[in-house]
Structure formats: C-alpha cells, structure tokens
C-alpha cells in the first residue's frame, strides 16, 4: 500500500517530530496525495498511517518529480501570530546541533539556526527559520534526483536500462539525460507559534516592539518566502569577493538581523556566535544555457556529474573529500557546475577550490569580511593539484571522461591533437602492406 510505504514512514518520522502535540490549534492535518487519489476519508488516511502534522502555513512539505505529494493548508503568519503592537518582544538567535564529524581528532559541528521571539508580558513564543523540505539526505541539495540520476547510475544515460550501445551513445551525445534531471533541493521559510524542542541554544540579542515585529514578519512572508524556495549550501567567491551567496538557515537568520536593523532594532548580543560556510573559490562563474540544442553544455554537465558520482560515496563519509573531487575534475579538464536558483552555473575554479570555515556572525551595523576576519577552517588554505587521489577502480572511467573532455573542446583548441591522432592512424593503416621501405615512405 502506497500509504504505508517508506515515503509515509519518512513523512511521519521527519515531519511529525516538529510538533509538540498534534492537537495544537496552529496545526492542520496533512493528507498524502496517494490517499486523496483513492478518495479515502481523513480518518481512513490516518488509520493507514498517512496523516502527519506540520505548521499550517507550510505550503509543500514533500515533492517527487516536481509534484507536491504532501501539502498543508496555506495560512498567513502575519494574521496567525496575532501580534500585539503595544507589547515588547525579546529577540533570540537560536540554534541546535545538526551533525558532527571528527577531523584530525577534533570535532567539527554543523548547526541549524533560526530567529526566535518571545512576548515579554505573556511569554508567547514564535520561531522563524529556513529549512530544506528533503532533509533526510545531504545529496538532495548537491546532486540531481529522479529518472535522470538513475540513468547515470545504471549507465543508460537516458536511453533506458538495457539499451544497446548505439542508443546509449546517441542519448549521451545529445545530452538528453539532462532534460530528465529533477532536484529535491526545495526549501521553505517556516513560521511557528512555539519553539521547536530541537533548539538547544538561545542567545538574546535585543528587543523590539510589536509594530516592528509585525513588519518583520511581513518582510519574511512577502519578500523572503516569496523569493527563496531552494536550499543551496555553497557560496562562491571570485577575487576575494562574494558573487554567489549560499541559501541556508544561516542566511535567513543573518538577513533577518539586517531586516530588523533596518526597522530600528538596536542589537545587544550577550555573546559572540559563529556559523559555518562552504566556500568555493573561482576565477569566474556564470549561468549556462541547457536548452534545446545545447549539446556541448549538456555533455559538460554530464561529465562533471560522472566525476561527482564516482566520488559521492566517499564524500558522504568524509565531507572534506569534496575538495579532492574538485581537484580531480580540474586535472581532468572537467569544469564543475552548481545548481543555483533553478539555473545551472558553470564554475571556473582556482586553488584552494573549496573549504569549510567557521566565521563570526557580526551584528548589524557591523559586517563580517570573509577574507579579513578570523576564521577556523577544516582544510588548509593551500591545495596542490598534485595531491588528488583516486579511489580504487576509478582510473579507467575517469580516463574516459578526460579524453572526452578534450575531444569536446572547440575545434581550434584540439586541432593539433586530432591532427596528430589522424596522422598516427593513417600511417599505421598505410603500413599494412608492401616493403618496409614503401611503408616508411607512405608514413
């Protein structure tokens, strides 16, 4: 039964964990589309284990192949929060531990953050944060999903499993597979009238009146939620300037600080706190056309994902291995791509390629300068292209990628290598008959 499938279990485990009680008035029942398609009642749906609970203002809680499969009733937080314009609200930076790794025998922690509010008179609590819809796997925000990704794994590249070599080669040459890529990197701005129990640390950063609080919520709903709907963990710098921002929980938090600052809030943090950055270093970066007829661009994207796929298992175990993967791609003449705001961007990378750093979160009106501020990074700031290592079994497949990358360059860039190859082949063929003297002459 679809309702009792792994999807249903995932929804119940991941989504219901945010709710203190399914009877809370700010919560509405959500019915998985599979139940609705069978015309089941809400009670029957719940009996099958398909009824989960989430804040009522969330629009799409889970999607598959671009289709929403779990949806909540849309509400307006500006009205639902019932903000008292005469009240005073204390503002907090909130965070909880999301994941932990051990690098060089030292812990490396990743945190989720949000902005919390509390009515000083009544104690009523509120929370605003930004979260990925599909939080069950990190690869959802860095690697495509759906039939396209499956076709890469099984080697058919869109021609279908069991397809012949000619069909597979034709589909790959046309880059048709790219048209079937889907992404599970959707994200939502969440509004709740309680503090999620997962949050462990709350740092008071100041106070606002109800009027300012209401205007902030309007900004978060009208501008932020309406503008951003993807979770993008990587930021790109060119010549020590940020050119592509990440779009994570921390970005909403920091943007919220500036929105509150612009509304007149005076920040008075009780301590300093930090956030993690995933920084890519590039010579230049720009959007790439993946439309009809753009075969070369699509093949370039497929080459990068082939290199990525070959290293994905290692990256899952050791996230810093992503730098090694990018160094390999650099040596293979394969340019990386990032999926930014629903558009593929090609990145011309430079050393040190990638790093993971903790930087302080400066309170407005101060700003953190990533290249001048003190920071703690997981990897050295120097990365040699000679240090890339291959996973056993990679050499042959990556050699094929490297050869293809060179043959796929514009003709002016590869005319000499191709000419040398043609001369070699023709001389070999010419030498198949006649005396040695005649063979040498023909060669």
C-alpha positions in Angstrom: 0.0 0.0 0.0 1.3 3.4 -1.0 0.3 5.0 2.3 2.3 2.6 4.4 5.3 2.8 2.1 8.7 4.2 3.0 7.5 7.6 2.0 4.7 7.5 4.5 7.2 6.4 7.2 9.6 9.2 6.3 6.8 11.8 6.5 5.7 10.6 9.9 9.3 10.4 11.2 10.7 13.6 9.8 7.7 16.0 9.7 5.8 15.0 12.9 8.9 15.4 15.0 8.5 19.2 14.9 5.1 19.2 16.6 4.8 19.2 20.4 1.2 17.9 20.0 -0.9 17.1 17.0 -3.9 18.7 18.8 -2.2 22.1 18.8 -4.6 24.7 17.2 -1.9 26.0 14.9 -1.6 22.6 13.3 -3.6 21.1 10.5 -3.8 17.5 9.3 -1.9 16.8 6.0 -3.1 14.0 3.8 -0.6 12.4 1.4 -1.8 12.7 -2.2 -1.7 8.9 -2.6 -4.6 8.7 -0.1 -6.5 11.5 -1.7 -6.2 9.8 -5.1 -8.0 6.8 -3.7 -10.8 9.1 -2.3 -10.1 8.0 1.3 -11.5 9.9 4.1 -9.3 11.7 6.6 -10.0 9.0 9.2 -9.1 6.2 6.8 -6.0 8.1 5.7 -4.9 8.4 9.4 -5.7 4.7 10.0 -3.3 3.8 7.2 -0.6 6.0 8.9 -0.6 8.6 6.2 -1.8 11.6 8.2 1.1 13.7 9.5 1.1 17.1 11.2 3.0 20.3 10.5 2.5 24.0 11.0 -0.5 25.1 8.9 1.3 27.8 6.9 3.7 25.4 5.1 2.7 25.0 1.5 4.6 22.0 0.2 6.2 19.6 2.7 7.5 16.9 0.2 7.7 16.6 -3.5 8.5 14.0 -6.1 9.5 14.6 -9.7 8.4 18.2 -9.3 5.0 17.3 -7.9 3.9 18.1 -4.4 2.9 14.9 -2.6 2.3 16.3 0.9 0.7 19.7 1.3 -0.6 21.8 4.2 -3.3 24.4 4.3 -1.8 27.8 3.5 -2.2 30.3 6.2 -1.0 33.9 6.7 1.5 34.1 9.6 1.0 37.9 9.8 -2.6 37.2 10.9 -2.0 33.9 12.7 0.7 35.3 15.0 -1.8 37.7 16.5 1.0 40.2 17.3 0.2 42.9 19.9 1.5 46.2 18.6 1.8 47.5 22.2 3.8 44.6 23.5 7.6 44.2 23.8 9.2 41.1 22.2 12.6 39.8 23.1 14.7 38.5 20.1 16.9 35.5 20.2 19.5 33.8 18.0 18.5 30.1 18.2 20.5 27.0 17.1 20.8 23.3 17.6 23.4 20.7 16.6 22.6 19.2 13.2 25.6 16.9 12.5 29.1 16.2 13.9 32.2 14.9 12.3 35.7 14.3 13.6 38.5 15.8 11.6 42.1 15.4 12.7 40.9 14.1 16.0 38.9 17.3 16.6 35.1 17.7 16.4 33.6 19.6 13.6 30.0 20.6 14.2 27.2 21.8 11.8 24.3 23.8 13.3 20.8 24.7 12.3 19.8 28.3 13.2 16.7 30.4 13.3 15.3 33.6 14.8 13.1 33.3 18.0 10.8 35.8 19.6 9.1 35.9 23.0 6.4 38.2 24.2 7.9 39.6 27.4 4.5 40.1 29.1 2.7 36.8 28.1 5.6 34.5 27.4 4.1 33.6 24.0 6.9 32.2 21.7 7.5 32.4 18.0 10.1 31.0 15.6 11.1 31.8 12.0 13.6 29.6 10.2 14.6 28.2 6.8 14.8 24.5 6.2 15.1 22.0 3.3 12.0 20.0 2.5 14.0 16.9 2.0 16.3 16.8 5.0 16.8 13.0 5.0 19.9 13.1 2.8 22.5 15.8 2.1 22.9 14.7 -1.5 19.4 16.1 -2.2 20.9 19.6 -2.3 24.1 18.8 -4.3 23.1 16.1 -6.7 20.1 15.7 -9.0 17.4 13.1 -8.4 14.7 11.3 -10.4 15.0 9.2 -13.6 17.9 11.2 -14.9 20.1 10.4 -11.9 19.1 6.7 -12.1 20.1 6.7 -15.8 23.6 7.9 -14.8 23.9 5.1 -12.2 22.8 2.3 -14.5 24.9 3.7 -17.4 22.0 4.1 -19.9 22.2 7.9 -19.8 18.5 8.3 -20.7 18.3 5.6 -23.3 16.6 3.2 -20.8 18.0 0.3 -18.9 19.2 -2.5 -21.2 19.5 -0.2 -24.2 22.1 -1.0 -26.8 25.5 0.8 -27.0 24.4 2.9 -30.0 21.2 4.1 -28.3 23.1 4.9 -25.1 25.9 6.7 -27.1 23.3 8.7 -29.0 21.4 9.8 -25.9 24.7 10.7 -24.2 26.0 12.7 -27.2 22.7 14.7 -27.3 22.8 15.3 -23.6 19.1 14.3 -23.4 19.6 13.0 -19.9 19.9 16.5 -18.5 16.3 17.2 -19.5 15.2 14.4 -17.1 17.1 15.7 -14.1 15.0 16.7 -11.1 16.1 18.2 -7.9 15.0 17.7 -4.3 16.6 20.9 -3.0 13.3 22.6 -2.2 13.2 24.7 1.0 10.6 26.6 3.0 10.6 29.6 5.3 8.8 28.2 8.4 6.7 30.1 11.0 5.6 28.6 14.3 4.0 29.8 17.5 6.3 27.7 19.6 10.0 26.9 20.0 10.9 23.6 18.4 12.2 21.3 21.1 15.3 20.5 18.9 16.7 24.0 19.6 19.3 23.8 22.4 20.9 27.3 22.5 19.1 30.6 22.7 21.1 33.9 22.7 19.2 37.1 23.5 20.2 39.8 21.0 17.8 42.6 21.8 14.2 43.8 22.0 11.5 45.1 19.5 8.0 46.5 19.9 5.0 44.8 18.4 4.9 47.1 15.4 8.5 46.3 14.4 7.9 42.6 15.0 4.8 42.6 12.7 6.7 44.5 10.0 9.5 41.9 10.2 7.0 39.0 9.8 5.5 40.8 6.8 9.0 41.1 5.3 9.7 37.4 6.0 6.4 36.3 4.4 6.1 38.8 1.5 9.7 39.2 0.5 11.7 36.2 1.8 9.3 33.3 1.5 8.1 34.6 -1.9 11.6 34.9 -3.3 13.6 31.9 -2.0 12.5 28.3 -2.3 15.7 26.3 -2.7 18.4 25.1 -0.2 21.9 25.9 -1.6 24.8 25.2 0.8 27.7 26.6 -1.3 28.8 30.2 -1.7 31.2 31.2 -4.5 33.9 33.9 -4.3 35.8 35.5 -7.2 38.9 37.6 -6.4 38.0 37.6 -2.7 34.5 38.9 -3.4 31.3 37.0 -2.8 29.5 36.6 -6.1 27.1 33.8 -5.3 25.6 33.6 -1.9 24.5 30.4 -0.2 20.9 30.0 0.7 20.6 28.1 4.0 19.2 28.6 7.5 22.0 30.9 8.5 21.4 33.2 5.5 17.8 33.7 6.6 19.0 34.4 10.1 21.5 37.0 9.0 19.1 38.6 6.5 16.6 38.7 9.3 19.1 40.6 11.5 19.5 43.2 8.8 15.8 43.5 8.2 15.3 44.1 12.0 18.2 46.6 11.9 16.6 48.5 9.1 13.3 48.6 11.1 15.2 50.2 14.0 16.3 47.4 16.3 19.3 48.0 18.5 21.4 44.8 18.8 22.7 43.9 22.2 24.1 40.3 22.0 25.2 38.6 25.2 27.9 36.6 23.4 29.5 36.1 20.1 28.4 33.2 17.9 29.6 31.6 14.6 28.2 30.0 11.5 29.7 27.5 9.1 30.4 28.4 5.5 31.1 26.2 2.5 33.2 28.4 0.3 34.1 27.7 -3.4 36.9 29.7 -5.0 36.6 30.6 -8.6 38.1 32.7 -11.4 34.7 33.3 -12.8 31.2 31.9 -12.6 28.1 32.3 -14.7 24.8 30.7 -15.8 24.8 28.2 -18.6 22.1 27.6 -21.2 20.8 24.0 -21.0 18.1 24.5 -23.5 17.3 22.6 -26.7 20.3 22.1 -29.0 22.9 22.9 -26.3 24.6 19.5 -26.6 28.1 20.6 -25.7 26.9 22.3 -22.5 24.8 19.3 -21.5 27.7 16.9 -22.1 29.9 19.1 -20.0 27.4 18.9 -17.2 27.2 15.1 -17.5 31.0 14.8 -17.3 31.0 16.7 -14.1 28.3 14.6 -12.6 30.1 11.4 -13.7 33.2 12.6 -11.7 30.9 13.6 -8.8 29.1 10.2 -8.9 32.4 8.4 -8.8 33.3 10.2 -5.5 29.9 10.5 -3.9 30.1 7.6 -1.6 33.4 8.9 -0.2 32.0 12.4 0.2 29.1 11.1 2.2 31.5 9.5 4.7 34.0 12.4 4.7 32.6 15.7 3.6 36.0 17.3 3.2 36.7 14.9 0.3 34.7 17.2 -1.9 37.9 19.2 -2.4 39.7 16.1 -3.6 36.9 15.5 -6.1 37.1 19.1 -7.4 40.9 18.8 -7.8 40.4 15.7 -9.8 37.9 17.4 -12.0 40.4 20.3 -12.5 43.1 17.8 -13.6 40.7 16.1 -15.9 39.7 19.5 -17.5 36.2 19.0 -16.3 34.5 22.2 -15.0 32.1 21.9 -12.1 28.5 23.1 -12.1 26.3 24.4 -9.3 22.5 24.4 -9.5 21.7 28.0 -8.2 18.2 29.3 -8.0 16.9 26.7 -10.5 19.7 27.5 -13.1 23.0 25.7 -13.8 26.1 27.8 -13.3 29.5 26.8 -14.6 32.4 27.5 -12.2 36.0 28.0 -13.3 37.7 27.0 -10.1 41.1 28.1 -8.7 43.1 27.0 -5.7 42.2 26.2 -2.9 39.0 25.1 -4.7 36.8 24.5 -1.6 36.9 24.9 2.1 34.6 24.7 5.2 35.1 27.5 7.6 33.6 28.9 10.8 33.2 32.7 10.7 31.7 35.0 13.4 28.2 36.4 12.8 28.5 40.1 13.1 25.6 42.1 14.5 24.4 45.0 12.3 25.6 47.5 11.5 28.9 45.6 11.6 29.6 43.1 8.7 31.8 40.1 8.6 34.5 40.2 5.9 35.2 36.5 5.0 38.8 37.2 3.8 39.9 39.5 6.6 38.0 38.1 9.6 39.5 35.4 11.8 38.1 32.1 10.8 38.6 28.4 11.6 38.7 26.2 8.5 38.5 22.4 8.2 41.1 22.3 5.4 44.4 24.2 4.7 44.1 27.3 2.6 46.6 25.9 0.2 45.6 23.0 -2.1 48.0 21.4 -4.6 46.6 19.9 -7.7 49.2 17.2 -7.4 47.7 15.9 -4.2 44.5 14.5 -5.7 43.9 10.8 -5.0 41.9 8.2 -7.0 39.5 5.8 -5.4 40.4 2.2 -6.5 38.7 1.3 -9.7 38.3 4.9 -10.9 41.2 5.2 -13.3 39.6 3.7 -16.4 36.3 5.5 -16.1 37.9 8.9 -15.3 40.4 8.5 -18.1 37.4 8.2 -20.5 36.0 11.4 -19.0 39.3 13.2 -19.5 39.6 12.0 -23.2 36.0 13.1 -23.9 36.6 16.5 -22.3 39.5 17.2 -24.7 37.7 15.9 -27.7 34.6 18.0 -26.9 36.6 21.3 -26.9 36.1 23.7 -29.8 37.9 22.6 -32.9 40.5 25.4 -32.7 41.6 24.1 -29.2 42.0 20.5 -30.4 43.1 20.6 -34.0 46.8 19.7 -33.3 46.0 16.7 -31.0 43.4 15.5 -33.6 45.9 16.0 -36.4 48.5 14.0 -34.6 45.9 11.2 -34.0 44.9 11.2 -37.6 48.5 11.0 -38.9 49.2 8.2 -36.5 46.2 6.2 -37.6 46.8 6.8 -41.3 50.4 5.9 -41.1 49.5 2.7 -39.2 47.0 1.8 -42.0 49.4 2.7 -44.7 52.0 0.4 -43.3 49.8 -2.7 -43.6 51.3 -3.8 -46.9 54.4 -3.5 -49.1 58.1 -3.5 -48.2 59.4 -1.7 -45.1 60.9 1.0 -47.4 57.5 1.6 -49.0 55.8 1.6 -45.6 58.1 4.3 -44.3 57.6 6.3 -47.5 53.8 6.2 -47.2 54.0 7.0 -43.5 
